[in-house]
């Protein structure tokens, strides 16, 4: 007997809405239908465990097949199946979701039932009409004495339903593919979709005679049962051809929300252009999205791996996360677990942690800059590295240098270089004074320095070329000049004339005779603003990035070169002053183009004259 009817919905135009607006990506029809088939199978397993199904379960699997000639895609399962009445209820009355009712019915009997059901969105089945001009359902319920049912719908609100001689328990959904969806008749296209969304479904899923999924992915197992090799192999499954991860965190929490997963620390290096969208979000082993910015804090987007939670709210198409209290709690939990893991590694294997610092330092600094709570946890294991390669925590380092690097105002001055090679002369000059120099050459270090200055009491940072070495850390000590005030004025005028550059502020200083004859410095404040502006940020100070440079040129009054320039007259004095200035430019990597050519030519002339 055949019955016809009209689907109980509030608008005649529901299918065009589904096709055009509900789902942003047509390929997810396969995810929805396979998920429904998995649900039906999970339900049968639950009923069998509860003793409410006494029959033979047999091999429980989901099968996807395609017939290009017939233009059909079929999704089959051997789950609980449906009677004709259940099809009318669950399929025709969109307001009811079979999955939701099942959970409601069994929530008190089986606490796990809820977490085993994927399809709690009543509209999931109707995603089929995005690619199909007609859909058929052949189903037979697990209940004894029931007949098979055959339902047909062409995408309008009209349907037919009749009995059928289907012998086996379960459901076959047959999609008659529309002309504008030919791509989904290609086996390679379907395999790609299954690999993306269904790779870790909890029920074996078969396509082209091959099981395409791992039913018990690593994150569903207990960490105690896994080896390091298991974690590395799983990482290669997720990210083929990637370098092995540094380490990982296995997440497993069931209160106040459900969350499992594995987060991997990749080798990041000092690059800001990092690959994102590497964390995959699942709901009960069904892939949802790799857009996890609401679940995971910004700085943790640098990690790779998998998060699986049935408690993350999704819109009806499962395409977008909807922020709520659970999302915020998960976000905070993940941050804490990451910080705890780093602290544990630091505590248990400091040497190993230091070896990995070049890979994880950027990540940790990014976290400290962007998350106040992470800063509070990370400040005890974040490392500073000296140019000699030694590591210390922030507090350790400050204590180590405090006695020797405190200025006359009681400020502890931490010296650093952003380029040990280019700033080598300045580094050596500082070391000869007994000072330690940090290497802070990463893309976030200008921001990191600013943060530390805000957090640490009476502490300031100075780059080694920000002042002449005697002024880097001002003490209550002075070096006497061998020149008279008149000679100083004359020397200053000679050099200013020879340099002839308004961006170079010439001054004469009483430095050690061993110091360089001419030293070029860029004041810390100005240089830092320019650095911050280059990597973005600096707030209202960003305007300094476009200011012209204003360097200080310090002429060492106690150097032999100063004495010699004063003894020479006219062009000879100018030539030597220019040569000494160009040497200082060369030391800073600032001598280029025509100026460099002239310097080389002048050097040759001076050598010949000697």
Secondary structure by P-SEA (a helix, b strand, c coil): cbbbbbccccccaaaaaaaccccccccaaaaaaaaaaaaaaaaaaaaaaaccccccccccbbbbbbbcccbbbbbbbccccccaaaaaaccccccccaaaaaaaaccccccccccccccccccccccccccccbbbbbbbbccccbbbbbbbbcccccbbbbbccccccbbbbbbcccccccccccaaaaaaaaaacccccccbbbcccccccccccccccccccccaaaaaaaaaaaccccccccbbbbbbbcccbbbbbbbbbcccccccccccccbbbbccccccccccccccccccccbbbbbbbcccccccccccccccaaaaaaaaaaaaaaaaaaaaaaaacaaaaaaaccccaaaaaaaaaccaaaaaaacccbbbbccccccccaaaaaaacccccccccccbbbbbbcccccaaaaaaaaaaacbbbbbccccaaaaaaaaaaaccccbbbbccccccccccccccbbbbbcccaaaaaaaaaaaaaaacccccbbbbbbcccccccbbbbccaaaaaaaaaaaacccccccccccccbbbbbbbccccaaaaaaaacccaaaaaaaaaaaaaaaaaacccccaaaaaaaaaaaaaaaac
